Amino acid sequence: MLVDVQLTNYDDLIAAEHGWLTPDEVRHVSTQASVDKKNSYLALPEDIVEKLGMRIVDRPKVLCSDGARRPRAEYVYLELLGRHGVFNATVRPKGETAVVGTIVLNELDLVDDQNGLAPPDPDYVVVEIE
């Protein structure tokens, strides 16, 4: 399943809030992402990471299921279906599709039913606390 996501450099957002950048200087990208419940986290292609100017971190590298070791990119503000959050992302090769994994879906309180992704309650984030 493909979904529309809006991605923004979180450091730019904070800088704009402090007046250090104008809103026009905040780097952002709209793209489609694949929802993959076998993937845990967010994964972004290198070309999107570069457009956003995200910080690449070499340690710890991410060990992918195919055995590849990939760097992480820090602090992207992701908007999906009216929900938002700040995440790190595994860097995928250029040109590949962005991937939204289960931890991101859980954080945004989005569930996949027969009609696609949706929040169980559009007015609240449902959290189980014991």
TAFENWO-V936290 format. One record per backbone hydrogen bond with DSSP energy under -0.5 kcal/mol. CO is the residue of the C=O (numbers start at 1). NH is the residue of the N-H. E is the energy in kcal/mol with one decimal. If there is no record, write none. Layout:
BEGIN
co:CO nh:NH e:E
co:CO nh:NH e:E
END
This chain:
BEGIN
co:1 nh:35 e:-2.8
co:3 nh:33 e:-2.8
co:5 nh:31 e:-2.4
co:6 nh:79 e:-2.4
co:7 nh:29 e:-2.8
co:8 nh:10 e:-0.6
co:8 nh:77 e:-3.2
co:9 nh:13 e:-1.8
co:10 nh:14 e:-2.2
co:11 nh:15 e:-2.4
co:12 nh:16 e:-2.6
co:13 nh:17 e:-2.1
co:14 nh:18 e:-1.6
co:15 nh:20 e:-2.6
co:15 nh:21 e:-0.9
co:16 nh:19 e:-0.9
co:22 nh:25 e:-1.6
co:22 nh:26 e:-0.6
co:23 nh:26 e:-1.0
co:27 nh:9 e:-2.4
co:29 nh:7 e:-3.3
co:31 nh:5 e:-3.0
co:32 nh:98 e:-0.8
co:33 nh:3 e:-2.6
co:34 nh:36 e:-0.7
co:34 nh:100 e:-2.8
co:36 nh:39 e:-1.3
co:39 nh:102 e:-2.4
co:40 nh:103 e:-2.5
co:40 nh:104 e:-0.7
co:41 nh:101 e:-0.7
co:42 nh:90 e:-2.5
co:43 nh:99 e:-2.8
co:44 nh:92 e:-3.1
co:45 nh:48 e:-0.8
co:45 nh:49 e:-2.1
co:46 nh:50 e:-2.5
co:47 nh:51 e:-2.1
co:48 nh:52 e:-2.3
co:49 nh:53 e:-0.9
co:49 nh:54 e:-2.0
co:50 nh:53 e:-0.5
co:55 nh:74 e:-2.8
co:57 nh:72 e:-2.0
co:61 nh:63 e:-0.5
co:62 nh:64 e:-0.8
co:62 nh:70 e:-2.8
co:64 nh:67 e:-2.2
co:68 nh:64 e:-3.1
co:68 nh:70 e:-0.6
co:70 nh:62 e:-3.6
co:71 nh:91 e:-2.6
co:72 nh:57 e:-3.3
co:73 nh:89 e:-2.6
co:74 nh:55 e:-0.8
co:75 nh:10 e:-1.8
co:75 nh:11 e:-0.5
co:76 nh:78 e:-0.7
co:76 nh:87 e:-2.6
co:77 nh:8 e:-2.0
co:78 nh:85 e:-1.7
co:79 nh:6 e:-2.0
co:80 nh:83 e:-2.0
co:83 nh:80 e:-2.8
co:85 nh:78 e:-2.9
co:87 nh:76 e:-2.7
co:88 nh:42 e:-0.6
co:89 nh:73 e:-3.1
co:90 nh:44 e:-2.5
co:90 nh:92 e:-0.6
co:92 nh:46 e:-2.1
co:93 nh:96 e:-1.7
co:98 nh:34 e:-3.0
co:99 nh:43 e:-2.4
co:99 nh:101 e:-0.6
co:100 nh:36 e:-2.3
co:101 nh:105 e:-2.1
co:102 nh:106 e:-2.9
co:103 nh:107 e:-2.4
co:104 nh:108 e:-2.1
co:105 nh:110 e:-2.6
co:106 nh:109 e:-1.0
co:109 nh:120 e:-0.5
co:111 nh:113 e:-0.8
co:111 nh:118 e:-1.9
co:113 nh:116 e:-1.7
co:116 nh:113 e:-2.2
co:118 nh:111 e:-2.8
co:121 nh:124 e:-1.1
co:124 nh:126 e:-0.6
co:125 nh:127 e:-0.5
co:127 nh:129 e:-0.7
END
